[in-house]
């Protein structure tokens, strides 16, 4: 599922349409292309966006966009059409959830922009405007009555916004593997949830310069066992590829194969507990060529 580009980047900004478009072009020209169905999202109700974000924040972002654009923070730009793009990407996440739950598809990858996992209820940050991952999870809980949604976020940066959305709840198990210490500074192992959500946040910090074996050992030793204990009804992947060794922002040293191997395990877990249901959403990743290699490995295993 691919979103059109209504979120033009300022000159030289790394979060641009090119980081995704080259990867998609290469994917469709590969041996996988014939097995990929491109979906065009249809308009849907976006109530779940308002469960994730305060209306005051959304009004402010809409106003900045309508006024010709500006900055939500020093890193996060918004153009005249960026608010529409952010809402369309969130709407596409809801549409994808509905397609999967209605058994039209088992697994969908959403290549949408702007990304989302840093966006908190009351602010956009870290290139993110609306938290698409959190919106998808809310849709599953409030529209489809699920009780156990698992989010696995392997972006090189911790998804502070997603963690904050569900930190006091047990109906969403948020798992993050990320470089630490690193932007945005959150995601310590001691952050495990609060109240009813105690034990339903799992942070797996990874030291800078770590290679494939370290990352995969942490994944198999922490994430897989935790998911088996949770037995999720749906799996959402925050698929950032900025942990790749060639990414200009990340500080990890991974190959694209890591993303394929993790996807293989998540597909097996999804097949075991939730009829194969997975929604994967594009997050970070700022080298177009590294994204292309990583996305190929990821989609190959999603297809199965």
C-alpha positions as a Markdown table, in Angstrom:
| # | Residue | x | y | z |
|---|---|---|---|---|
| 1 | Unk | 0.0 | 0.0 | 0.0 |
| 2 | Unk | 1.6 | 3.2 | -1.2 |
| 3 | Unk | 0.7 | 6.8 | -0.3 |
| 4 | Unk | 1.1 | 9.7 | -2.7 |
| 5 | Unk | 3.5 | 12.4 | -1.9 |
| 6 | Unk | 1.9 | 15.5 | -0.4 |
| 7 | Unk | 4.7 | 16.1 | 2.1 |
| 8 | Unk | 7.5 | 17.9 | 0.2 |
| 9 | Unk | 10.7 | 18.2 | 2.1 |
| 10 | Unk | 12.8 | 21.4 | 2.5 |
| 11 | Unk | 16.0 | 21.3 | 0.3 |
| 12 | Unk | 18.5 | 18.9 | 1.8 |
| 13 | Unk | 16.2 | 17.4 | 4.4 |
| 14 | Unk | 16.7 | 13.7 | 4.9 |
| 15 | Unk | 13.0 | 12.9 | 5.5 |
| 16 | Unk | 12.1 | 13.2 | 1.9 |
| 17 | Unk | 9.9 | 11.3 | -0.6 |
| 18 | Unk | 13.1 | 9.9 | -2.3 |
| 19 | Unk | 14.0 | 7.8 | 0.8 |
| 20 | Unk | 10.8 | 5.7 | 0.1 |
| 21 | Unk | 10.3 | 6.1 | -3.7 |
| 22 | Unk | 13.6 | 4.5 | -4.7 |
| 23 | Unk | 13.0 | 1.5 | -2.4 |
| 24 | Unk | 9.5 | 1.0 | -3.7 |
| 25 | Unk | 10.7 | 1.2 | -7.4 |
| 26 | Unk | 13.5 | -1.3 | -6.7 |
| 27 | Unk | 11.1 | -3.6 | -5.0 |
| 28 | Unk | 8.6 | -3.6 | -7.8 |
| 29 | Unk | 11.3 | -4.3 | -10.4 |
| 30 | Unk | 12.6 | -7.2 | -8.3 |
| 31 | Unk | 11.6 | -10.9 | -8.5 |
| 32 | Unk | 9.0 | -10.1 | -5.8 |
| 33 | Unk | 7.2 | -7.5 | -7.9 |
| 34 | Unk | 4.8 | -9.9 | -9.5 |
| 35 | Unk | 3.6 | -11.1 | -6.1 |
| 36 | Unk | 2.9 | -7.7 | -4.7 |
| 37 | Unk | -0.6 | -6.1 | -4.9 |
| 38 | Unk | -0.7 | -2.3 | -4.7 |
| 39 | Unk | -3.7 | -1.1 | -2.7 |
| 40 | Unk | -5.1 | 2.4 | -3.0 |
| 41 | Unk | -6.6 | 3.4 | 0.4 |
| 42 | Unk | -10.3 | 4.4 | 0.4 |
| 43 | Unk | -11.5 | 7.2 | 2.7 |
| 44 | Unk | -12.4 | 6.0 | 6.2 |
| 45 | Unk | -13.6 | 7.5 | 9.5 |
| 46 | Unk | -10.6 | 8.8 | 11.4 |
| 47 | Unk | -12.0 | 8.7 | 14.9 |
| 48 | Unk | -9.0 | 6.8 | 16.1 |
| 49 | Unk | -6.7 | 9.7 | 15.3 |
| 50 | Unk | -8.5 | 11.7 | 18.0 |
| 51 | Unk | -8.0 | 8.9 | 20.5 |
| 52 | Unk | -4.3 | 9.3 | 20.0 |
| 53 | Unk | -3.9 | 13.0 | 19.7 |
| 54 | Unk | -5.3 | 16.0 | 21.5 |
| 55 | Unk | -7.7 | 18.1 | 19.3 |
| 56 | Unk | -5.7 | 21.3 | 20.3 |
| 57 | Unk | -2.5 | 19.8 | 18.8 |
| 58 | Unk | -4.3 | 18.7 | 15.6 |
| 59 | Unk | -5.9 | 22.1 | 15.2 |
| 60 | Unk | -2.5 | 23.7 | 15.7 |
| 61 | Unk | -0.8 | 21.5 | 13.1 |
| 62 | Unk | -3.7 | 22.1 | 10.7 |
| 63 | Unk | -3.5 | 25.8 | 11.1 |
| 64 | Unk | 0.3 | 25.9 | 10.5 |
| 65 | Unk | -0.2 | 23.8 | 7.4 |
| 66 | Unk | -3.1 | 25.9 | 6.1 |
| 67 | Unk | -1.0 | 29.1 | 6.7 |
| 68 | Unk | 1.7 | 27.9 | 4.3 |
| 69 | Unk | 3.7 | 25.7 | 6.6 |
| 70 | Unk | 6.3 | 26.0 | 9.3 |
| 71 | Unk | 8.0 | 23.9 | 12.0 |
| 72 | Unk | 6.4 | 21.8 | 14.7 |
| 73 | Unk | 9.8 | 21.5 | 16.3 |
| 74 | Unk | 13.3 | 22.3 | 15.0 |
| 75 | Unk | 13.4 | 18.9 | 13.1 |
| 76 | Unk | 9.8 | 18.6 | 12.0 |
| 77 | Unk | 8.7 | 20.6 | 9.1 |
| 78 | Unk | 5.1 | 20.9 | 7.8 |
| 79 | Unk | 4.2 | 22.3 | 4.4 |
| 80 | Unk | 0.9 | 23.6 | 3.0 |
| 81 | Unk | -0.2 | 20.1 | 2.2 |
| 82 | Unk | 1.6 | 18.2 | 5.0 |
| 83 | Unk | -1.4 | 18.1 | 7.4 |
| 84 | Unk | -3.5 | 16.5 | 4.6 |
| 85 | Unk | -0.7 | 14.0 | 3.9 |
| 86 | Unk | -0.4 | 13.1 | 7.6 |
| 87 | Unk | -4.2 | 12.6 | 7.9 |
| 88 | Unk | -4.2 | 10.5 | 4.8 |
| 89 | Unk | -1.4 | 8.3 | 6.0 |
| 90 | Unk | -3.2 | 7.8 | 9.3 |
| 91 | Unk | -6.4 | 7.1 | 7.4 |
| 92 | Unk | -4.5 | 4.5 | 5.3 |
| 93 | Unk | -3.4 | 2.8 | 8.5 |
| 94 | Unk | -7.0 | 2.5 | 9.6 |
| 95 | Unk | -8.0 | 1.3 | 6.1 |
| 96 | Unk | -5.2 | -1.4 | 6.2 |
| 97 | Unk | -6.3 | -2.6 | 9.7 |
| 98 | Unk | -9.9 | -3.0 | 8.4 |
| 99 | Unk | -8.7 | -4.8 | 5.3 |
| 100 | Unk | -6.8 | -7.3 | 7.4 |
| 101 | Unk | -9.6 | -7.7 | 10.0 |
| 102 | Unk | -12.2 | -8.2 | 7.3 |
| 103 | Unk | -9.9 | -11.0 | 5.9 |
| 104 | Unk | -9.2 | -9.3 | 2.6 |
| 105 | Unk | -5.5 | -9.6 | 3.3 |
| 106 | Unk | -3.4 | -11.1 | 6.0 |
| 107 | Unk | -0.4 | -8.8 | 5.8 |
| 108 | Unk | 0.0 | -5.3 | 4.5 |
| 109 | Unk | 3.0 | -3.0 | 4.4 |
| 110 | Unk | 2.1 | 0.8 | 4.4 |
| 111 | Unk | 4.7 | 2.9 | 2.8 |
| 112 | Unk | 3.3 | 6.2 | 4.0 |
| 113 | Unk | 4.8 | 9.6 | 5.0 |
| 114 | Unk | 5.2 | 11.5 | 7.2 |
| 115 | Unk | 6.4 | 8.9 | 9.8 |
| 116 | Unk | 4.8 | 8.7 | 13.2 |
| 117 | Unk | 6.3 | 6.9 | 16.2 |
| 118 | Unk | 7.8 | 10.0 | 17.8 |
| 119 | Unk | 4.5 | 12.0 | 17.7 |
| 120 | Unk | 3.0 | 12.3 | 21.1 |
| 121 | Unk | -0.5 | 13.2 | 22.0 |
| 122 | Unk | 0.2 | 16.9 | 22.2 |
| 123 | Unk | 3.1 | 17.5 | 19.8 |
| 124 | Unk | 4.8 | 16.4 | 16.7 |
| 125 | Unk | 8.6 | 15.8 | 16.8 |
| 126 | Unk | 11.4 | 13.9 | 15.2 |
| 127 | Unk | 10.0 | 14.3 | 11.6 |
| 128 | Unk | 6.6 | 12.8 | 12.9 |
| 129 | Unk | 3.2 | 14.5 | 12.8 |
| 130 | Unk | 0.5 | 11.8 | 13.5 |
| 131 | Unk | 1.4 | 8.6 | 15.2 |
| 132 | Unk | 0.1 | 6.1 | 12.6 |
| 133 | Unk | 1.1 | 3.1 | 14.6 |
| 134 | Unk | -0.8 | 4.2 | 17.7 |
| 135 | Unk | -3.8 | 5.1 | 15.5 |
| 136 | Unk | -3.8 | 1.6 | 14.0 |
| 137 | Unk | -3.7 | 0.0 | 17.4 |
| 138 | Unk | -6.6 | 2.2 | 18.7 |
| 139 | Unk | -8.6 | 1.1 | 15.7 |
| 140 | Unk | -8.0 | -2.5 | 16.5 |
| 141 | Unk | -9.1 | -2.1 | 20.1 |
| 142 | Unk | -12.1 | 0.3 | 19.8 |
| 143 | Unk | -13.5 | -0.8 | 16.4 |
| 144 | Unk | -12.6 | -4.5 | 16.4 |
| 145 | Unk | -12.6 | -5.2 | 20.1 |
| 146 | Unk | -9.2 | -6.8 | 20.3 |
| 147 | Unk | -7.7 | -7.2 | 23.8 |
| 148 | Unk | -4.0 | -7.9 | 22.9 |
| 149 | Unk | -2.3 | -5.9 | 20.2 |
| 150 | Unk | 1.5 | -6.2 | 20.0 |
| 151 | Unk | 3.7 | -3.4 | 18.5 |
| 152 | Unk | 7.3 | -4.3 | 17.6 |
| 153 | Unk | 9.3 | -1.2 | 16.7 |
| 154 | Unk | 12.8 | -1.8 | 15.4 |
| 155 | Unk | 13.5 | 1.8 | 14.2 |
| 156 | Unk | 17.0 | 2.8 | 15.4 |
| 157 | Unk | 15.3 | 5.6 | 17.5 |
| 158 | Unk | 13.0 | 4.8 | 20.4 |
| 159 | Unk | 9.3 | 5.4 | 19.6 |
| 160 | Unk | 8.6 | 7.7 | 22.6 |
| 161 | Unk | 5.2 | 8.7 | 21.2 |
| 162 | Unk | 4.0 | 5.2 | 20.8 |
| 163 | Unk | 5.2 | 4.2 | 24.2 |
| 164 | Unk | 3.6 | 7.1 | 25.9 |
| 165 | Unk | 0.2 | 6.3 | 24.2 |
| 166 | Unk | 0.0 | 2.9 | 25.8 |
| 167 | Unk | 2.2 | 3.1 | 28.9 |
| 168 | Unk | -0.7 | 2.6 | 31.4 |
| 169 | Unk | -2.5 | 0.0 | 29.4 |
| 170 | Unk | -2.3 | -3.8 | 28.9 |
| 171 | Unk | -4.3 | -4.1 | 25.7 |
| 172 | Unk | -1.2 | -3.0 | 23.7 |
| 173 | Unk | 2.2 | -4.5 | 24.3 |
| 174 | Unk | 4.8 | -2.0 | 23.1 |
| 175 | Unk | 8.2 | -3.5 | 22.3 |
| 176 | Unk | 11.1 | -1.4 | 21.0 |
| 177 | Unk | 14.6 | -2.3 | 19.9 |
| 178 | Unk | 16.7 | 0.8 | 19.4 |
| 179 | Unk | 20.1 | 2.3 | 19.8 |
| 180 | Unk | 20.7 | 3.7 | 23.3 |
| 181 | Unk | 21.6 | 6.2 | 24.4 |
| 182 | Unk | 20.4 | 8.1 | 21.3 |
| 183 | Unk | 17.6 | 10.4 | 20.2 |
| 184 | Unk | 15.1 | 11.1 | 21.8 |
| 185 | Unk | 16.7 | 9.9 | 25.0 |
| 186 | Unk | 13.8 | 7.6 | 26.2 |
| 187 | Unk | 13.6 | 3.8 | 26.1 |
| 188 | Unk | 15.6 | 2.5 | 29.1 |
| 189 | Unk | 15.1 | -1.0 | 30.2 |
| 190 | Unk | 13.6 | 0.3 | 33.4 |
| 191 | Unk | 10.6 | 1.7 | 31.4 |
| 192 | Unk | 8.2 | -1.2 | 31.6 |
| 193 | Unk | 4.8 | 0.4 | 32.0 |
| 194 | Unk | 2.7 | 1.7 | 34.8 |
| 195 | Unk | -0.5 | 0.9 | 36.5 |
| 196 | Unk | -2.4 | -1.7 | 34.5 |
| 197 | Unk | 0.3 | -1.4 | 31.9 |
| 198 | Unk | 3.1 | -2.5 | 34.2 |
| 199 | Unk | 5.0 | -5.2 | 32.3 |
| 200 | Unk | 3.4 | -4.4 | 28.9 |
| 201 | Unk | 6.3 | -2.1 | 27.7 |
| 202 | Unk | 9.5 | -3.8 | 26.8 |
| 203 | Unk | 12.6 | -1.8 | 25.8 |
| 204 | Unk | 15.6 | -3.6 | 24.4 |
| 205 | Unk | 18.4 | -1.0 | 24.2 |
| 206 | Unk | 21.2 | -1.8 | 21.8 |
| 207 | Unk | 24.7 | -0.2 | 22.0 |
| 208 | Unk | 26.1 | 1.9 | 19.1 |
| 209 | Unk | 28.1 | 0.0 | 16.5 |
| 210 | Unk | 26.4 | -3.3 | 17.2 |
| 211 | Unk | 26.3 | -5.8 | 14.3 |
| 212 | Unk | 23.8 | -8.4 | 13.2 |
| 213 | Unk | 24.6 | -11.0 | 15.7 |
| 214 | Unk | 24.2 | -8.7 | 18.7 |
| 215 | Unk | 20.9 | -7.4 | 17.4 |
| 216 | Unk | 19.4 | -10.8 | 16.5 |
| 217 | Unk | 20.5 | -12.3 | 19.8 |
| 218 | Unk | 18.6 | -9.6 | 21.6 |
| 219 | Unk | 15.6 | -10.1 | 19.4 |
| 220 | Unk | 15.4 | -13.8 | 19.8 |
| 221 | Unk | 16.3 | -13.7 | 23.5 |
| 222 | Unk | 13.8 | -10.9 | 24.5 |
| 223 | Unk | 11.2 | -10.1 | 21.8 |
| 224 | Unk | 10.3 | -13.6 | 20.6 |
| 225 | Unk | 9.8 | -15.0 | 24.1 |
| 226 | Unk | 7.8 | -12.0 | 25.2 |
| 227 | Unk | 5.5 | -12.3 | 22.2 |
| 228 | Unk | 4.9 | -16.0 | 22.9 |
| 229 | Unk | 3.9 | -15.2 | 26.4 |
| 230 | Unk | 1.6 | -12.4 | 25.3 |
| 231 | Unk | -0.1 | -14.4 | 22.4 |
| 232 | Unk | -1.1 | -11.3 | 20.4 |
| 233 | Unk | -4.3 | -11.1 | 18.5 |
| 234 | Unk | -2.6 | -8.7 | 16.0 |
| 235 | Unk | 1.0 | -7.7 | 15.3 |
| 236 | Unk | 2.0 | -4.2 | 14.2 |
| 237 | Unk | 5.6 | -3.6 | 13.0 |
| 238 | Unk | 7.2 | -0.1 | 13.2 |
| 239 | Unk | 9.5 | -0.8 | 10.3 |
| 240 | Unk | 12.2 | 1.7 | 10.4 |
| 241 | Unk | 15.3 | 0.8 | 8.4 |
| 242 | Unk | 17.7 | 3.4 | 9.9 |
| 243 | Unk | 19.6 | 0.7 | 11.9 |
| 244 | Unk | 21.2 | -0.3 | 8.6 |
| 245 | Unk | 24.9 | 0.2 | 8.5 |
| 246 | Unk | 24.6 | 2.7 | 5.6 |
| 247 | Unk | 22.1 | 5.0 | 7.2 |
| 248 | Unk | 23.3 | 8.6 | 7.7 |
| 249 | Unk | 21.5 | 9.1 | 11.0 |
| 250 | Unk | 21.7 | 5.8 | 12.7 |
| 251 | Unk | 24.7 | 4.4 | 14.6 |
| 252 | Unk | 24.1 | 0.7 | 14.4 |
| 253 | Unk | 25.9 | -1.6 | 11.9 |
| 254 | Unk | 23.2 | -3.9 | 10.6 |
| 255 | Unk | 22.7 | -5.5 | 7.2 |
| 256 | Unk | 19.4 | -5.7 | 5.4 |
| 257 | Unk | 19.2 | -9.4 | 6.2 |
| 258 | Unk | 18.4 | -8.7 | 9.9 |
| 259 | Unk | 15.0 | -7.2 | 8.9 |
| 260 | Unk | 14.2 | -10.3 | 6.9 |
| 261 | Unk | 15.1 | -12.6 | 9.8 |
| 262 | Unk | 13.1 | -10.7 | 12.3 |
| 263 | Unk | 10.1 | -10.7 | 9.9 |
| 264 | Unk | 10.4 | -14.5 | 9.5 |
| 265 | Unk | 10.0 | -14.9 | 13.3 |
| 266 | Unk | 7.1 | -12.4 | 13.5 |
| 267 | Unk | 5.2 | -14.1 | 10.7 |
| 268 | Unk | 5.6 | -17.4 | 12.5 |
| 269 | Unk | 4.3 | -15.9 | 15.7 |
| 270 | Unk | 1.4 | -14.3 | 13.8 |
| 271 | Unk | 0.5 | -17.6 | 12.2 |
| 272 | Unk | 0.5 | -19.2 | 15.6 |
| 273 | Unk | -1.6 | -16.8 | 17.5 |
| 274 | Unk | -3.5 | -14.4 | 15.2 |
| 275 | Unk | -4.2 | -16.0 | 11.9 |
| 276 | Unk | -1.2 | -14.4 | 10.3 |
| 277 | Unk | -2.4 | -10.8 | 10.8 |
| 278 | Unk | 0.4 | -8.2 | 10.5 |
| 279 | Unk | 0.4 | -4.5 | 9.6 |
| 280 | Unk | 3.9 | -3.1 | 8.9 |
| 281 | Unk | 4.3 | 0.7 | 8.7 |
| 282 | Unk | 7.3 | 2.5 | 7.3 |
| 283 | Unk | 9.1 | 4.6 | 9.9 |
| 284 | Unk | 12.7 | 5.9 | 9.7 |
| 285 | Unk | 15.4 | 5.1 | 7.2 |
| 286 | Unk | 17.3 | 7.8 | 5.4 |
| 287 | Unk | 19.5 | 6.0 | 2.9 |
| 288 | Unk | 17.4 | 5.2 | -0.2 |
| 289 | Unk | 19.7 | 2.4 | -1.2 |
| 290 | Unk | 19.9 | 0.9 | 2.3 |
| 291 | Unk | 16.1 | 1.2 | 2.5 |
| 292 | Unk | 15.8 | -0.7 | -0.8 |
| 293 | Unk | 17.9 | -3.6 | 0.4 |
| 294 | Unk | 16.2 | -3.7 | 3.8 |
| 295 | Unk | 12.7 | -3.4 | 2.4 |
| 296 | Unk | 13.3 | -6.3 | 0.0 |
| 297 | Unk | 14.3 | -8.6 | 2.8 |
| 298 | Unk | 11.3 | -7.5 | 4.9 |
| 299 | Unk | 8.7 | -7.9 | 2.1 |
| 300 | Unk | 10.1 | -11.2 | 1.0 |
| 301 | Unk | 9.3 | -12.7 | 4.3 |
| 302 | Unk | 6.0 | -10.9 | 4.7 |
| 303 | Unk | 4.9 | -12.5 | 1.4 |
| 304 | Unk | 6.2 | -15.8 | 2.7 |
